[in-house]
Structure formats: C-alpha cells, structure tokens
Amino acid sequence: MKKLITVLVVVVVLLGLFVMMGPFFVVQEGYQALVVRFGQITKTETNAGLKFKTPFIDNVVIYPKKVMSWDGEAQRIPTRENQFIWVDATARWRIVDPIQFYESVSTMSGAFGKLDDVIDSAIRTVISSNYLREAVRNSNDILQSTSKETFETGDADGSDSLRQLTQTQASYETIAKGRRSISEEMLAMSRQLTPEYGIEILDVVPRQIRYSDELTESVYNRMIKERNQIAQAFRSFGEGKKSEWLGKLDNEQRSVLSKAYEQSEMIKGVADATATKVYADAYGRDRSFFDFWRAIESYRLTMPNFTKTLSTKMDYFNYLYSPRGR
C-alpha cells in the first residue's frame, strides 16, 4: 500500500514538473502560431485552442490572423501637372502565410517597415503619373451640374443684367480614371511585392489629399480674383445706377426749374401789367405829381451809386432845383 502511494506521489510530482515546464500553449481567437525548434519551423497552428509543444526545445511565435490597419505618413508628391499635394493614405492587410512571414520579416515591426516601403512607393508612383483631378474625383457627374452662384440685388429694375454678370459656374475638366481607379492601381502595384513576405494587402485608400502651401496660395489668389471680379461688377452696376438716377434728377430739376421760370414770368407779366395800369391811372389823375414821384424814386436808386457828378445841367436833375421840374 505504501509503495502504491509512493508511486502515485511520484507520478503526480512528475506530472506537475512536466506541466511547469510548459508543454502547452494557447492560441487565441484571431491569432495563429508557429512552433520553432532550433530555428526550424516544425508545426503551424492556425486554429484557436490549447496546443502542445516540446518543453525547453520548442519556441512558439504568435502572429495575428485578423485584418490589420496600416497608416502611413503624409507625403508631399508632385502630380502629373507638377502641382505638389500632400497625400495621407491608409491600407488594410493580413498575414496569409505565417511561414513565409516568419522567414522574411519575422516581427510585426519589420512587417510595418516593409509595408511603409512598398505602399509609399506605390502611392508616389501612381500620384505622380496622374493629374490632380484624377485623385480627387470619382466620376464626371459634376459636369452635368447646372447649379450657379447667383447674387440677388433686390432691385426689380435692371437686376437681371447684374445677375447675368455675377452668375458664376465652375468649369471642370473630364477625368479618365478617377480616385477609385487610382486606389486600385496603388493596390495592384503594392500586391506585386508583398506575397514574398506572406502578406496580403486588401486595399489602399488615400484618406486625405490637401494642397501644398504654394498651391493653396495659388487657389486663394484665384478665389480672391473671382470675388474681386464680382465686386467690380457690383461697383459698375452701382455706378450705372448712380448715373441713371443723377440723370433723372437733373431732368426733373430742369423740368421743375422750367415750370417755375414759366410761372415766375407769368406772375411778372401780370404784375407788370398791374403796375402799368396803376401807373397809367396815377398818370391820368395827376401827371405832375406822377412825374415828380418817378423822379424822386429814380434819385433814391441812382444817386447813392454816383461817385462824382460832372454836371447837373440835365433834364434829369430838374427836380433837384425846382419841385415843378423846370
């Protein structure tokens, strides 16, 4: 009985020591493993679960089996028309051959380094061989757009001419490929080099394309020029309306002055006629008094303006010497 207990204890101890030496390892869901013995791959485990290895001899290298993301650094790349743009791209990839992956790059950091070289080179090659419009548009649907930027003046009279002058419609060039096709070119070019690393690239997508500083300034200058043209159209329209209203004002002023002059002449004519009648009546009543009064009124108006008198022997000065004018 004691021998049996001793044997059981020894067996348990040996099993404990065996387990402590680590003969088992676990492959998590979404991962795959390689069992390496003295630098040589002896087994590949692609399914999740509890796996066995030889303690102290075998090493386990685990790689992800799921789809992973690659995010590159933004690159300043010239397009075919030699316009520099910044391209920030992303890609999805996975390890499809863990043995080839282990033999070529070994580590995940090495894989990302290889992807940087391959994908960045493909992006630069494709972008530099295509026009800018190919990288930012997917179709020519925008050419069918009839939308225009219209400025309303609020003036029903003559505003149509200003609207026609300030209506702007952007002109777009026709694309031959489009952004989606360019992404497919990047993907095809990248896939040519990655199989030797045991990697499959699923897609390559430029997630952001922005102008360089020089090109941005050029775009801003063009926008400013367009806005200045519209502003000048408003100024010209305003100057035209100003001249129109000044012309109307001048015509109305002339019309009012003409009517006022006509009325004043009529009033003067009536007043002169009345004055003539009054003078005639007064002359008829007492001619001598009328002559005297006319002479005094004339003296009152003219004498203050005389600076010197050379002679008073004139009929005009008769009433100065005699009330009867003799």
TORKOLKOL-631439 format. One record per residue (C-alpha): x, y, z; residue number from 1; chain; residue in three letters. Coordinates in nm, 4 decimals. Each point is the difference from the previous one (the first is absolute). Layout:
BEGIN
X; Y; Z; NUM; A; ala;
...
//
This chain:
BEGIN
0.0000; 0.0000; 0.0000; 1; A; met;
0.2821; 0.2361; 0.0886; 2; A; lys;
0.1727; -0.0839; -0.3269; 3; A; lys;
-0.3208; 0.0870; -0.1914; 4; A; leu;
-0.0313; 0.3321; 0.1793; 5; A; ile;
0.3658; 0.0707; -0.0660; 6; A; thr;
-0.0435; -0.0773; -0.3699; 7; A; val;
-0.3061; 0.2243; -0.0215; 8; A; leu;
0.1832; 0.2834; 0.1716; 9; A; val;
0.2941; -0.0378; -0.2354; 10; A; val;
-0.2334; -0.0032; -0.2989; 11; A; val;
-0.1795; 0.3120; 0.1201; 12; A; val;
0.3290; 0.1757; 0.0634; 13; A; val;
0.1281; -0.0955; -0.3429; 14; A; leu;
-0.3229; 0.1205; -0.1614; 15; A; leu;
0.0261; 0.3255; 0.1909; 16; A; gly;
0.3572; 0.0464; -0.1101; 17; A; leu;
-0.0996; -0.0799; -0.3581; 18; A; phe;
-0.2794; 0.2542; 0.0076; 19; A; val;
0.2286; 0.2597; 0.1571; 20; A; met;
0.2469; -0.0473; -0.2855; 21; A; met;
-0.2711; 0.1454; -0.2320; 22; A; gly;
-0.0910; -0.2679; -0.2524; 23; A; pro;
-0.3273; 0.1750; -0.0819; 24; A; phe;
-0.0787; 0.3344; -0.1532; 25; A; phe;
-0.3237; 0.1718; -0.0984; 26; A; val;
-0.0804; 0.1490; -0.3383; 27; A; val;
-0.2577; 0.2760; 0.0442; 28; A; gln;
-0.2809; 0.0658; -0.2438; 29; A; glu;
0.1254; 0.2199; -0.2851; 30; A; gly;
0.3611; -0.1138; 0.0347; 31; A; tyr;
0.2247; -0.2710; -0.1467; 32; A; gln;
0.3172; -0.1580; 0.1293; 33; A; ala;
0.3242; -0.1558; -0.1243; 34; A; leu;
0.1899; -0.2625; 0.1997; 35; A; val;
0.3711; 0.0537; -0.0586; 36; A; val;
0.2653; -0.2516; 0.1019; 37; A; arg;
0.3618; 0.1097; -0.0282; 38; A; phe;
-0.0962; 0.2620; -0.2617; 39; A; gly;
-0.2017; -0.2438; -0.2092; 40; A; gln;
-0.3783; 0.0150; -0.0243; 41; A; ile;
-0.1459; -0.3344; 0.1077; 42; A; thr;
-0.3691; 0.0783; 0.0235; 43; A; lys;
-0.2540; 0.2634; -0.0930; 44; A; thr;
-0.3094; 0.0605; 0.2101; 45; A; glu;
-0.2698; 0.2095; -0.1671; 46; A; thr;
-0.2995; -0.1030; 0.2153; 47; A; asn;
-0.0736; 0.1336; 0.3469; 48; A; ala;
0.0335; -0.2321; 0.2992; 49; A; gly;
0.2434; -0.1793; 0.2328; 50; A; leu;
0.3093; -0.1236; -0.1850; 51; A; lys;
0.3027; -0.2152; 0.0906; 52; A; phe;
0.3717; 0.0602; -0.0410; 53; A; lys;
0.3184; -0.1624; 0.1183; 54; A; thr;
0.1215; 0.1756; 0.3147; 55; A; pro;
0.3377; 0.1729; -0.0046; 56; A; phe;
0.0467; -0.0840; -0.3674; 57; A; ile;
-0.2871; 0.1610; -0.1825; 58; A; asp;
-0.0710; 0.3731; -0.0150; 59; A; asn;
-0.3396; 0.1386; -0.0921; 60; A; val;
-0.0346; 0.3072; -0.2242; 61; A; val;
-0.3483; 0.1479; -0.0141; 62; A; ile;
-0.1268; 0.2274; -0.2774; 63; A; tyr;
-0.3405; 0.1654; -0.0447; 64; A; pro;
-0.2286; -0.1607; -0.2563; 65; A; lys;
-0.2544; 0.2840; -0.0106; 66; A; lys;
-0.0095; 0.2959; -0.2386; 67; A; val;
0.2305; 0.2784; 0.1154; 68; A; met;
0.0350; 0.3664; -0.0861; 69; A; ser;
0.2998; 0.1799; -0.1457; 70; A; trp;
0.0199; 0.3767; 0.0371; 71; A; asp;
0.2781; 0.1677; -0.1894; 72; A; gly;
0.1549; 0.3413; 0.0379; 73; A; glu;
-0.1288; 0.2811; -0.2219; 74; A; ala;
0.2165; 0.0444; -0.3108; 75; A; gln;
0.0571; 0.3102; -0.2091; 76; A; arg;
-0.0317; -0.1262; -0.3569; 77; A; ile;
-0.0043; 0.1837; -0.3368; 78; A; pro;
-0.2859; -0.0840; -0.2347; 79; A; thr;
0.0332; -0.0413; -0.3744; 80; A; arg;
-0.0544; 0.3758; -0.0519; 81; A; glu;
0.2772; 0.0599; 0.2583; 82; A; asn;
-0.2309; 0.1256; 0.2736; 83; A; gln;
0.1144; -0.1126; 0.3448; 84; A; phe;
-0.2585; -0.1532; 0.2316; 85; A; ile;
0.0086; -0.1765; 0.3357; 86; A; trp;
-0.1353; -0.3564; -0.0122; 87; A; val;
-0.0907; -0.1831; 0.3204; 88; A; asp;
-0.0941; -0.3630; -0.0703; 89; A; ala;
-0.1152; -0.3022; 0.1969; 90; A; thr;
-0.0110; -0.3703; -0.0820; 91; A; ala;
-0.1309; -0.3304; 0.1369; 92; A; arg;
0.2085; -0.3161; -0.0019; 93; A; trp;
0.0365; -0.3433; 0.1558; 94; A; arg;
0.2470; -0.2860; 0.0334; 95; A; ile;
-0.1029; -0.2817; -0.2336; 96; A; val;
0.3183; -0.2117; 0.0139; 97; A; asp;
0.1488; 0.0007; 0.3514; 98; A; pro;
0.2963; -0.2165; -0.1081; 99; A; ile;
0.0996; 0.2391; -0.2792; 100; A; gln;
-0.0623; 0.2916; 0.2359; 101; A; phe;
0.2298; -0.1488; 0.2644; 102; A; tyr;
0.2751; -0.0762; -0.2482; 103; A; glu;
-0.0068; 0.3448; -0.1658; 104; A; ser;
-0.0867; 0.2614; 0.2628; 105; A; val;
-0.0371; -0.1961; 0.3289; 106; A; ser;
-0.1484; 0.2840; 0.2072; 107; A; thr;
-0.3017; 0.2299; -0.0248; 108; A; met;
0.2191; 0.3102; 0.0097; 109; A; ser;
0.1952; -0.1405; -0.2935; 110; A; gly;
-0.3278; -0.0577; -0.1850; 111; A; ala;
-0.1076; 0.3613; 0.0492; 112; A; phe;
0.3408; 0.1130; -0.1239; 113; A; gly;
-0.0397; -0.2068; -0.3173; 114; A; lys;
-0.3527; 0.1346; -0.0509; 115; A; leu;
0.1293; 0.3562; 0.0374; 116; A; asp;
0.2468; -0.0578; -0.2819; 117; A; asp;
-0.2412; -0.1841; -0.2309; 118; A; val;
-0.3169; 0.2077; 0.0430; 119; A; ile;
0.1716; 0.3403; 0.0164; 120; A; asp;
0.1856; -0.0808; -0.3216; 121; A; ser;
-0.3227; -0.1091; -0.1730; 122; A; ala;
-0.1840; 0.3151; 0.1120; 123; A; ile;
0.2788; 0.2277; -0.1194; 124; A; arg;
0.0234; -0.1760; -0.3366; 125; A; thr;
-0.3743; 0.0062; -0.0695; 126; A; val;
-0.0611; 0.3579; 0.1161; 127; A; ile;
0.2934; 0.1422; -0.1964; 128; A; ser;
-0.1216; -0.1674; -0.3211; 129; A; ser;
-0.3560; 0.1389; 0.0204; 130; A; asn;
-0.1576; 0.3442; -0.0013; 131; A; tyr;
-0.1300; 0.1565; 0.3188; 132; A; leu;
-0.3609; -0.0297; -0.1130; 133; A; arg;
0.0354; -0.3782; -0.0228; 134; A; glu;
0.0916; -0.0182; 0.3691; 135; A; ala;
-0.2872; 0.2085; 0.1342; 136; A; val;
-0.2980; -0.1061; -0.2141; 137; A; arg;
-0.1686; -0.3307; -0.0717; 138; A; asn;
-0.2212; 0.0897; -0.2954; 139; A; ser;
-0.0970; 0.2684; -0.2509; 140; A; asn;
-0.3469; 0.0498; 0.1512; 141; A; asp;
0.0978; 0.3478; 0.1124; 142; A; ile;
0.0217; 0.1037; -0.3663; 143; A; leu;
-0.3766; -0.0471; -0.0250; 144; A; gln;
-0.0662; 0.2374; 0.2875; 145; A; ser;
-0.1832; 0.3191; -0.0949; 146; A; thr;
0.0245; 0.1706; 0.3351; 147; A; ser;
0.1250; 0.3559; -0.0070; 148; A; lys;
0.0907; 0.2498; 0.2653; 149; A; glu;
-0.2460; 0.2867; -0.0377; 150; A; thr;
0.0012; 0.3350; 0.1793; 151; A; phe;
-0.3353; 0.1705; 0.0526; 152; A; glu;
-0.0141; 0.3794; 0.0033; 153; A; thr;
-0.3541; 0.0495; 0.1232; 154; A; gly;
-0.0546; 0.2469; -0.2819; 155; A; asp;
-0.2683; -0.1062; -0.2449; 156; A; ala;
0.1109; 0.2603; -0.2525; 157; A; asp;
0.3197; -0.1067; -0.1713; 158; A; gly;
0.0988; -0.2756; 0.2429; 159; A; ser;
-0.0116; -0.2649; -0.2722; 160; A; asp;
0.3046; 0.1505; -0.1693; 161; A; ser;
0.1927; -0.0099; 0.3262; 162; A; leu;
-0.1030; -0.3587; 0.0682; 163; A; arg;
0.1242; -0.1007; -0.3423; 164; A; gln;
0.3246; 0.1844; 0.0643; 165; A; leu;
0.0634; -0.1555; 0.3420; 166; A; thr;
-0.1203; -0.3541; -0.0680; 167; A; gln;
0.2995; -0.2312; 0.0358; 168; A; thr;
0.0232; -0.3645; -0.0990; 169; A; gln;
0.3183; -0.1946; 0.0615; 170; A; ala;
0.1525; -0.1813; -0.2945; 171; A; ser;
0.1314; -0.3495; 0.0571; 172; A; tyr;
0.2226; -0.2148; -0.2159; 173; A; glu;
-0.0955; -0.3529; -0.0972; 174; A; thr;
0.1662; -0.2821; 0.1924; 175; A; ile;
0.1146; -0.3237; -0.1602; 176; A; ala;
0.0407; -0.2196; 0.3093; 177; A; lys;
-0.1169; 0.1524; 0.3241; 178; A; gly;
0.0997; -0.0442; 0.3617; 179; A; arg;
-0.1349; -0.3558; 0.0280; 180; A; arg;
0.2035; -0.1194; -0.2978; 181; A; ser;
0.3098; 0.1691; 0.1366; 182; A; ile;
-0.0487; -0.1830; 0.3307; 183; A; ser;
-0.0265; -0.3281; -0.1922; 184; A; glu;
0.3258; 0.0815; -0.1810; 185; A; glu;
0.1707; 0.0602; 0.3340; 186; A; met;
-0.1373; -0.3293; 0.1290; 187; A; leu;
0.1096; -0.1973; -0.3082; 188; A; ala;
0.3500; 0.1486; 0.0092; 189; A; met;
0.0350; -0.0718; 0.3734; 190; A; ser;
-0.1241; -0.3593; -0.0360; 191; A; arg;
0.2768; -0.0813; -0.2465; 192; A; gln;
0.2637; 0.0187; 0.2753; 193; A; leu;
-0.1743; -0.1212; 0.3156; 194; A; thr;
-0.0527; -0.3749; -0.0767; 195; A; pro;
0.3686; -0.0659; 0.0679; 196; A; glu;
-0.0617; 0.1227; 0.3545; 197; A; tyr;
-0.3058; -0.2192; 0.0568; 198; A; gly;
-0.2197; 0.3116; 0.0090; 199; A; ile;
-0.3183; 0.0792; -0.1870; 200; A; glu;
-0.1024; 0.3639; -0.0410; 201; A; ile;
-0.3786; 0.0351; -0.0168; 202; A; leu;
-0.0292; 0.3637; -0.1008; 203; A; asp;
0.1875; 0.3295; -0.0218; 204; A; val;
-0.2015; 0.3201; 0.0394; 205; A; val;
0.1175; 0.3656; -0.0004; 206; A; pro;
-0.1979; 0.1264; 0.2970; 207; A; arg;
0.1100; 0.3619; -0.0328; 208; A; gln;
0.1378; 0.2076; -0.2865; 209; A; ile;
0.0836; 0.3628; 0.0652; 210; A; arg;
0.1811; 0.2710; -0.1903; 211; A; tyr;
0.3541; 0.0996; 0.0792; 212; A; ser;
0.0629; 0.3522; 0.1291; 213; A; asp;
0.0930; 0.1333; -0.3459; 214; A; glu;
-0.3046; -0.1541; -0.1652; 215; A; leu;
-0.2264; 0.1157; 0.2833; 216; A; thr;
0.1186; 0.3579; -0.0520; 217; A; glu;
-0.0674; -0.0319; -0.3734; 218; A; ser;
-0.3541; -0.1265; 0.0673; 219; A; val;
-0.0639; 0.2829; 0.2465; 220; A; tyr;
0.1257; 0.2569; -0.2517; 221; A; asn;
-0.2339; -0.1400; -0.2634; 222; A; arg;
-0.2936; 0.0145; 0.2428; 223; A; met;
0.0903; 0.3587; 0.0905; 224; A; ile;
0.0179; 0.0906; -0.3695; 225; A; lys;
-0.3444; -0.1491; -0.0640; 226; A; glu;
-0.1480; 0.1866; 0.2971; 227; A; arg;
0.1647; 0.3224; -0.1130; 228; A; asn;
-0.1599; -0.0446; -0.3424; 229; A; gln;
-0.3401; -0.0428; 0.1628; 230; A; ile;
0.0651; 0.3014; 0.2237; 231; A; ala;
0.0994; 0.2036; -0.3052; 232; A; gln;
-0.3234; -0.1084; -0.1686; 233; A; ala;
-0.1939; 0.1361; 0.2960; 234; A; phe;
0.2001; 0.3220; -0.0083; 235; A; arg;
-0.0601; 0.0446; -0.3722; 236; A; ser;
-0.3665; -0.0742; 0.0461; 237; A; phe;
-0.0153; 0.2514; 0.2851; 238; A; gly;
0.1775; 0.2663; -0.2043; 239; A; glu;
-0.2437; -0.0611; -0.2846; 240; A; gly;
-0.2979; 0.0310; 0.2317; 241; A; lys;
0.1541; 0.3130; 0.1511; 242; A; lys;
0.0401; 0.1605; -0.3436; 243; A; ser;
-0.3534; -0.1045; -0.0873; 244; A; glu;
-0.1466; 0.1569; 0.3119; 245; A; trp;
0.2137; 0.3122; -0.0349; 246; A; leu;
-0.1268; 0.0329; -0.3565; 247; A; gly;
-0.3584; -0.0380; 0.1190; 248; A; lys;
0.0659; 0.2526; 0.2764; 249; A; leu;
0.1502; 0.2471; -0.2453; 250; A; asp;
-0.2953; -0.0404; -0.2363; 251; A; asn;
-0.2477; 0.0451; 0.2835; 252; A; glu;
0.1935; 0.3049; 0.1214; 253; A; gln;
-0.0068; 0.1516; -0.3462; 254; A; arg;
-0.3703; -0.0760; -0.0289; 255; A; ser;
-0.0769; 0.1590; 0.3384; 256; A; val;
0.2149; 0.3052; -0.0734; 257; A; leu;
-0.1590; 0.0353; -0.3421; 258; A; ser;
-0.3497; -0.0093; 0.1467; 259; A; lys;
0.1023; 0.2360; 0.2798; 260; A; ala;
0.1556; 0.2419; -0.2514; 261; A; tyr;
-0.3135; -0.0151; -0.2125; 262; A; glu;
-0.2198; 0.0700; 0.3014; 263; A; gln;
0.2319; 0.2795; 0.1201; 264; A; ser;
-0.0073; 0.1630; -0.3442; 265; A; glu;
-0.3773; -0.0243; -0.0027; 266; A; met;
-0.0185; 0.1556; 0.3462; 267; A; ile;
0.2457; 0.2704; -0.1044; 268; A; lys;
-0.2060; 0.0675; -0.3101; 269; A; gly;
-0.3192; 0.0308; 0.2034; 270; A; val;
0.1820; 0.2199; 0.2546; 271; A; ala;
0.1463; 0.2196; -0.2741; 272; A; asp;
-0.3408; 0.0327; -0.1563; 273; A; ala;
-0.1512; 0.0919; 0.3356; 274; A; thr;
0.2806; 0.2468; 0.0698; 275; A; ala;
-0.0403; 0.1524; -0.3441; 276; A; thr;
-0.3706; 0.0379; 0.0618; 277; A; lys;
0.0650; 0.1576; 0.3398; 278; A; val;
0.2570; 0.2339; -0.1567; 279; A; tyr;
-0.2389; 0.0893; -0.2757; 280; A; ala;
-0.2801; 0.0727; 0.2450; 281; A; asp;
0.2333; 0.2078; 0.2143; 282; A; ala;
0.1296; 0.1852; -0.3050; 283; A; tyr;
-0.3522; 0.0698; -0.1081; 284; A; gly;
-0.1002; 0.1457; 0.3348; 285; A; arg;
0.2999; 0.2348; 0.0600; 286; A; asp;
0.2702; -0.0019; -0.2574; 287; A; arg;
0.2276; 0.2473; 0.1731; 288; A; ser;
-0.0075; -0.1925; 0.3272; 289; A; phe;
0.0685; -0.3232; -0.1854; 290; A; phe;
0.3022; 0.1469; -0.1739; 291; A; asp;
0.1272; 0.1361; 0.3287; 292; A; phe;
-0.0423; -0.3325; 0.1760; 293; A; trp;
0.1740; -0.1879; -0.2814; 294; A; arg;
0.2923; 0.2408; 0.0100; 295; A; ala;
0.0401; -0.0306; 0.3801; 296; A; ile;
-0.0073; -0.3792; -0.0185; 297; A; glu;
0.2634; 0.0098; -0.2725; 298; A; ser;
0.2183; 0.2330; 0.2080; 299; A; tyr;
-0.0285; -0.2304; 0.3007; 300; A; arg;
0.1236; -0.2948; -0.2038; 301; A; leu;
0.2680; 0.1642; -0.2091; 302; A; thr;
0.1517; 0.2749; 0.2108; 303; A; met;
0.1674; -0.2284; 0.2592; 304; A; pro;
0.1936; -0.1606; -0.2876; 305; A; asn;
0.1418; 0.3276; -0.1318; 306; A; phe;
0.3602; 0.0569; 0.1088; 307; A; thr;
0.0209; 0.3361; -0.1740; 308; A; lys;
-0.2251; 0.2311; -0.1974; 309; A; thr;
0.1611; 0.1972; -0.2813; 310; A; leu;
-0.3059; 0.2002; -0.0946; 311; A; ser;
-0.3597; 0.0461; 0.1226; 312; A; thr;
-0.1173; 0.1833; -0.3096; 313; A; lys;
-0.2175; -0.2825; -0.1086; 314; A; met;
-0.3768; -0.0406; -0.0109; 315; A; asp;
0.0453; -0.2949; 0.2289; 316; A; tyr;
0.1056; 0.2268; 0.2884; 317; A; phe;
-0.2772; 0.2593; -0.0462; 318; A; asn;
-0.1895; -0.1066; 0.3129; 319; A; tyr;
0.3104; 0.0626; 0.2103; 320; A; leu;
-0.0437; 0.3720; -0.0613; 321; A; tyr;
-0.3705; 0.0357; -0.0437; 322; A; ser;
-0.2987; -0.2055; 0.1190; 323; A; pro;
-0.1618; 0.0635; -0.3368; 324; A; arg;
0.2948; -0.1415; -0.1864; 325; A; gly;
0.0835; 0.3219; -0.1810; 326; A; arg;
//
